Amino acid sequence: MAGGINKLTAVAIKNAPDGKLEDGGGLRLTKKGAGGKWIYRYSFAKRRREMGLGSYPEVSLAEARKQRGYWQHILQGGKDPISERERVRADELTQLAKDDPLFEDMAVAVFEAIRGGLRGDGTRGRWLSPVKVHVIPKIGRKRLSEIHQTDIRDAIAPIWKTKHETADKALYRTRKIFHQAKLMGYEVDPFTVDAARHMLGHYDQVVTPIVATPWQDIPDLYARLHKPTPVHRSLRWAILTAARGDGVRGARFDEFDGDVWTIPADRMKGQRGKVSDFRVPLSDEALRLLEECKADAVSDHLFPSPRKGCITVQAQIKILGKLGEKGRPHGFRTSFRSWVQDTDAASYDVAETALAHVIGNKVERSYARSDLLDKRHILMQKWAEFVTGSEAKVIPLRGRS
C-alpha cells in the first residue's frame, strides 16, 4: 500500500543501518550494530506505551511477530499488556515458591532476578553460560531437594583441571543459585556446593598472563600497522590510548569532545552501578588518527565491521598473526605500563589512573576524586611521541647509562 510500512525481512534487517526499523502493527526493532532490541508500541487508556520483547538476534523476527500477535490479542481484550505480563510473572514466582523446582528452572529464575545488576543484562559476561554448559546437562532435571554434593562434583569433575577457570565460575554461580533458593524458602543448603568443591580437591592453577609486546618494540609494530583498514587503525588506537578492548573496539564518534574521548560506563570493566564513564585524553597522534577515521566513516563506529557493527578481537589477533607479532591487544596496556615504570615517565597514581585502575581504599577515593586528566594528557602525549618515534630523545632506563 502506498505510503505504508514495508514489513521487515531477515535480509533487510541485516543490511539496514543503525536506527529504528518498523515492521507494522506497533513492532519496532531499534538496531545497533549487529544487535538490537524489539519493542511493541501501543496505546492503552490514552497513554502511549512501549513494551520490550527481547534482544535481537536472540529473539528472531518470527518470534517477535509471534509475541506482538499475542500481546495485541491481550490489548484487544481490554487489558494493558505490560501490566498483564507483570501479573503473570508475579503468579509464576508465587507458584515457584510453593514447589520444589528443578535446578534448571531455579537457575533461570535466579538469573532473571539478578540480571538487572549485571553488565549488559548478563549477556555480555555470559553469566549463565558455565552453568548451562556444564551443570544443567547433568543435574538440570533434578529437584533442588534431590541434589547431592556428589552430583555437583560429577558435573564439574571433567573440567576441574582442563578448564579450571570455567569450572570455578560454574561452581560459584551454582552456589549463588542455591543461596538464592534458600532465601526464597526452599529446603536447600548452599554448603552442598562447598562440599562438592572440597571433594574435587585442591588445584594449583598456573595463570598464564596475556602476551605483551615489549615496550621497546612498540614503535616498530606501530609503524607496521600503517594500512588504512578499521582493524589496523583499531590496533594503533589501542596502543595510543592504552584502553581496554571493549572500549577500543566499540568506540563511536559521538564519544569525542575536543581532545577527550569519554568511554561510557557500559563498556568499562566492572559491575553495573559501580563503574562510571571514563575520560581518555588524546595525544596529537590519536587526534590525527581520529581524523583519518572520520574521513573514511561509513557508520557511527570508528572501527566498523560490515557484519558485526564494529570489529572483533579475533580480527585484531588475525592481523597481529599476519605480522608475526605474538603480543595481544590487551597486552598493549602492559607495554604502556612497563614503559612508564622503566622510564619514570609519570607517577604511580597517574599511570594507574591512565589504565582506569582503582587507586587507594574507599576512604581515600572519597577525598581524591580527580581523574588527573591534565597530568594524564601530558603522559599520553609522551607515550605517543615515543610510539611514533617523534620524541626528542628516548628517556634512559633507570640504572643504565
N, C-alpha and C positions, 0 to 999 in steps of 0.2 A: 504494500500500500504506500502510495506516495507520501513522503514526509514521516512515515512510520519508523519504528525501530527495527533494524535488521537483527534477527536472532543470532546469538553467538555460535561459533563453531570452535572446536578444539584448535584447528589451524589458525583461525582468526585471532584467538587469544594468544597463541604462541607468537604470532607475528606482530601483534599490536604493541605500540609504545606504552610506557607507563601512563597510568591515568584511570579514569572511570569508564568502564565498559558496561553498557546496558544490554540486557537480554529481554527486556519487556516484562510486564506483569510485576514490576517492582524489584526484580532481581538485578543486582549490580555487582560487578567484580571490580574492586579497587586494586589495580595491578601495580606491582612494584618489582622490577627486575623479573626473575623467573617465577616469583610467587605473587601472592595477593590475598585479599580477604573477600569472602562472599557476604553480601548484605541484602536483606529483604526489607524494602522500604514500603510502608503502608500508612494509612491514616485510621485512627481509632478515636472516637469521641472528639472529633475535630482537631486531633493532635497528630502531627507528623512523627512517625517513629521509625527507627532503624534497628533491625534485628540481625545480629551476626549469625552466619550459618556455617562458619568454619573457614579454614585456610585453604587456599589453592596452591599446589595441585593435590594436596591430601584429600580435599573434597573435590571431586570431579564436577564437570559441568552437568552431567546427567544427575548426580546425587544432589547438587544444588537445586536443580529444577524440581526434583522429587520433593525436597524439603519445602521449596516455595509452594508447590501444589498442596502439600499437607497443611501448611500454615494459612494459605488462602482459604482452605475449607474451614479452618477454625475461625478465621475472621468473618467469613460469611455466616457462621453460626452465632455471631454476636459476641464473641469472646476476643479479648486482646491477646494475640499470640505470645508476646513477651511474658505477660502475667501468667498465661496458661502454662508456658514452659517452666517458669519458676515454680508453679504449683506442682507440676508433675515431678520435677527434680526433688522437691521437698518430700513428696509422697514416697519417692524411691528411697531417699535416705532414711525415712522413717521405717520403711519396710526392711531395709538393710540392717537397721539397728535391732530388729526383732529376731533376725535369723542367725544362723551360723554360716556366714558366707563362704564361698570358695575363695581361695587365696587370690586367684586371678581377678575376681570381682573386687576384692578389697584393694588389690594393688592399683587397679584403675580408679577406684573411688578415692583413695588417698592421693593419687597423682592429681586428679581433678581438684581436690581440695587445696593442694599446696601450690599448684602450677602458677597461680597469680603472683606468687612471690619469687618465682624462678625467672631467669633470663630468657627472653623470647617465649614466655609461657611454657618453658621446659623443653621446647623443641630444639633450641639452639644447642643446649648442652646435652640433649637426648637423655634426660634424667631417667626415664623408664626403660631405656633400651637394654642395659645389662640385665635387668630383671626379666624382661620379655624374652630375651635370647637364651639366658642360661638358667633361670629359676622357674618361670612359668611352665615351660615344656615338661618339667619334672614333677612339680607339685601344684601347678595351677588349678587342677580339678579336685584337689583335696580341700576339705573343710578346714577352717583355721584350727578348730579344736582337735583335729586328727594329725596335725603336722608335728613330727618329732624332730629333734636336732639331727638325727641320722639322715632324715630326708633332705634337709638343707645341706648337710655335709656332702651327701652323694651328688647333689645337684652341682655343687661348686668344685668338688674334687678334680674333675677333668681339666679345669683351667687354673687351679690354685698355683701351680708353678709355671705353666706355659704362658698364661695371660694373667699374671698376678694383679696388675693394676685394675683390670676389668673385674676380676674376682672380688677384689676388695670393695669396689663400687657396688657390685651386686649384693654383697653381704651388708654393707652399710645401709643400702636402700631397702633391703628386705627387713632389716631391724626397724627402720623408720615406719614401714608398713605395719609391723607387729605393734610398735609403740602406739601408733595412731589408733589401731584397732582396740588396744587395751583402754585408751582414753574414751573410746566410744562404748565401752562396757562389755566387750566380748571376753570370753574366758580364754585368754591367750597371754603368754608371757614372753616379752622381748628377750629374756635370758635364753630362750630356746636358740636364738641366733648366736648369742655369745658362746653358748655351749658348742654349737656347730663350728664356730671359728676355732675354738680350743681343740676340737677333735681333728681339725685339718692340720694342726701342727704349726710350729714356728717356721717362718720363711724369711730368709735374709734377701731382700730384693736389692739387686745392684742397679742403681739408677744410672742410665746412660744419658749424659747431657746431650742436648741438641748440638750438632756440629756447628761451630762458629768459624767464620773466616778470620784468620789472624788480622789484626787491625793494620799491620804493615802492608798487607796485600789488598786492602780495600780500594786504594786509588786505582790499581791495575784492573780490578774487577769492575769498578765503576766505569772506567774507560771502555771496557769491552761490552758494557751494556748500553751501547750507543744507538742501537736500532730504534726507530720511532714507532714501536708497537706498544700497545697497552701493557703487555706483560713486562717488557724491558723497562718501560717507564715506571711501573709499579715497584720493581726491584730497586731502581735508583731512588724512588721516593722513600722506600723502606730504609735504605741506607742513610739518606739525608735527615730523616725525621726521627729515626730510632723508635718508631711507633710499633705497636703490636699488629699482627697480621690482619685481624678483623677491621681495625681502624684504617689500615692502609688500603686493603682491597675494596672496602666499601665506601671510600672517600667520594663525596659528592660536591659539586661546585657551590652549592648554597651553604656550605660549611665554612667558607672563607670570608674573612673581613680584613682587608688590607694585608698585612704580613702575619696574620694569625689564623691558624686553622683550628677550629673547635670540633673535636671528635665527640659526638653525642654519647650520653651515658649508656645507651643500649648496645654500643659497640666497644665499651670498655670492659675490662676484666673485673669481675666481682659480682656480688649478689645484688639483685634488684633492690633499690631503695638505699643501698649502701655505697653506691658509686655515683659520680656526677659527671657532667660534661668536663672534658679536659682540653685545655688550650695548648697548642703547639706553636711556638714561634718559628717563623720561616726565614731561612737564610736567603741570600741573594740567588744562590743556585736553585734552591727549592722554588722560589718565585719564578725564575726563568723556566723551570720545568713545568710549573703550573700553567704558564702562558702557552707552552707547547701543547699541553693537553687541551686547553681552551680552543686553540686554533683548529684542532682536529676533532672537536667534540661531536659525538653522534647521539649522546644521551646525557642524563644528569650525572653520570658517573665519570670520574677522572679516568678510570681504567675499565672501560666497558667490555662486555663479552656478549656476542650476539645470541647466545643460548641461555646464559645464567645471570644476566643483568650486569654483573661485574666479574672480573677474572677470579680464578680459584688458586689456592695454594699449590694444587697439583700442576697447574700451568706454570707457575713460578719455578717449581722444582724441576720441571722438564727443561726449561731454559737454562737453569744452572747446570743441569746434567750435560746439556749440549756444549756448554762452555768448559766442561771438565772441572767445575767448581763443586767441592764436597760440602762446603758450608750451606746452611739452610736459611731461609728468610728470617725466622725468629732469631737465628744466631747473630744477625747483624746488630741486635741490641747488645749482645755480649761483646762484639767487636768494638762498638762505640764505648761501652763502659770500661773495657780494658784500655782503650786509648786514653780515656780521661784519667784513669788511675796511673798509667805508666808515664804520662806526660805532665801530670799535675795541671791539667787544663782547667779544672774547676774544683770547688769544694765538694765534699761528700753530699751535703744537702742539695746542692744544685744538680749534681749528676743524678742522684736518685730521683729527684723530682722530675727531671727530664725524661726518665723512664716510667713515670707515673707510679712509682713505688711509694708506699705509705711510710712516712718518716715520723719517728717518735711514738710515744704512747698516747692514749686517748686524751689525757690531760694536756700534754704538750701540744697536741694538734688543735685543741680548743683555743689555745692562745696564738699559736703560729699558723695563721690562716692564709698567708701569702703563698701564691704559686710560683714566686720567684721568676716571673715572666721576663723581666728585663735582663736579669743575670743569665737566664737560660737562652735568651736571644743572642747574647754575646758568645755563649758556649756553642750554640748550633752554627753560628757563623764561622767560628774557628774550625769546627768539625768539617763544614762544607769546604772550607779553603784547603784543609788537609786532603779531603776526599778527591777534590778536583785538581790538586797539585798547584793551587794558586797562592798558597801561603808563602810568606817571605822566606821562612826557613823552618825546618822541622824542629820542634822542641826536643832537646835531647832527653833520653831516658834518665831517670834518677839513678845515680851511682855510676853513670857512664860518662866518659869524657868526650 
